């Protein structure tokens, strides 16, 4: 890639606050710190799809026990009509975790919106097809339990791509 294209496609190169090699790690540390802070202030629930790969999980953050309930017997949950913000982490399919993806939940929960972060196996441990299938399974689980809740699906970078792939396959959006 020529130097000008490299610059245009690499925001870490034109970041003025940190040296290039520190931008991505600093971003990850910030997301982890803010997600940990949210976890300390809000109740959360983690649903695991796989015991062998903990990244195949969703983490749900909510404001109070009345906004969300879990039925362990049926392996289901109820969003009790609350709006649901579903977030898919970025990281060029090779980095990131649902564990660092509820950083925005305090803001959403203060507005009575439940936050759900979706995790998936990162490359090269999974192919794009496997990653997409894991995301589809997680979204299906959320929608299966959403009842009359409005569901908003989005993501950052690779997560935005995965959200777009899902949303392009859905009818009646």
N, C-alpha and C positions, 0 to 999 in steps of 0.2 A: 504494500500500500504506500502511495506517495505521502510525503510528510504533511501536506495540506489536508488530505483526506484523513490521515491518522489524527490530526488535531481536531477536525470537525466531528469525528466519531468517538472521541475519547475525552469526555468532560473532565476527567481527572487531570488532563494535561493543561487545561485552561483555568483550573481552580487556582485562585490566588491566595487562599488561606493556608494551604498545607503543601508540602512537597508532594510530587506526583505519587511516589510509592506509599504515601501515608493516607491518601484520600479514601480509598475503598476500605481499609481496615478501620479508619476513624468513623466512617459511615456505619459499619457493622457494629462497632462499640456503642455508638449513639443509639441505634435501634434496640440493641440488647438492654442498655441501661433504661431507656424509656419504657420498654416492655416489662422489665422487672419492676419498675416503679408502678406501672399500671396494675400488675399482679398483686402488689402489696396493698393497693387501695380498693381493688374490685374483686368480687368473687369470680372465679373462672372454673371451667369444666373442660377436661380434655377427653376426647373420644378417640381411641386408637383403632385403626383398621388392621394393624399388623403388630404382633408382639416382636417379630424378628427385625422389623424396621420401624423404630419409633417416629421417624419423620412422616410416615403415612398416618397422620393424625389431623384432627382439627381441634383448635382451642377456642372456646367460647367465653367471652367476657360480657358481663351483664351488671346492671346497677344494683339490683336487689333481688332477693329470692322470689318475689312475685312476678318478675319479668321472665323467668326461665325455670323449667322444672325437668327433672330427669326420671325416667322409668327404667331402672336397671333390669327389671324382669323382662321387658320387651326390647331392651337395648335401643331405646328411643328417647327423644326429648321434645319439649314443647316450648315454643317461643312466645306463647300466649298473646299472639296478635301484634307483637312489637315488630318494628322495622328491623331488617337484618342487613348489616354491611358485611359482605364477604370479601376478604382480602387474600390475594395470592402474592407471595413474596417474589422479589426479583433475585438477580444474582447470576445472570447469563446461564441459567440452568445448571450451574456448577457450584453455587454458593448460596447461602441463606437458609433460613429455617422458619417454620411456623412459630417457634419459640421466641423469635425476635420480631414478631409481626403484629403484636397487639399494642404497639406504641401509641396508636391513635385512639384507643378504646375509651380512655377517660373522657375525651371530648364527645365522642359519639354517645356513650352511656349517659352523660349529663343531659343529653337530648332524648333520652329514652330509646336509643337505637342500640341493639345488640351487635357486638363485633365478633366475627368468626374468622380466624386465620386458618388457612388450609396449608398443610405440609405435604411434601412429596419427595420421593427419592431423587437426589440430585445426580446429574451426569458426572462421571461416566458409569455410575452404578446402575443407571436405568437409561433406556433409550427414550427418544422423544415420544414414541407411541406409548411406552409404559408410563411415562410421566403424565401424559395427557389422560390415559385411562385412570390413573390414580386420582387426578383432579376431577374427572367426570364422576367417579364413584363418590368422592367427598361432596361434590355439589348435589348429586342425586340424594344423598343422605340428608343434607340440609333441606332441600326442597321437599323431600318425603315427609319431613317433620315440621315444615313451615306453616301449615294450616293456611290461615288467611293473612299471614304476614307478607309485607312487601319485601322483596329480596333484591339487593343491589350487589352485583358481582364486578369486582375490579381488581387490578393488580398493578405492580410496578415492574417495568422492564420485562424480564422473562415472564413474570406473573401477569403483566398486562397482555402479553402475547397469548398465554394460556387462557385468560379470561375471554379474550376476543375469539379464540378458537372455539371455546364452549358456546359463547353467545351467538356465533355465526351458525351454529348447528341447531339452535333453539328456535322453534316457531312461536309466533304470537308474542314477541318481545314488546 
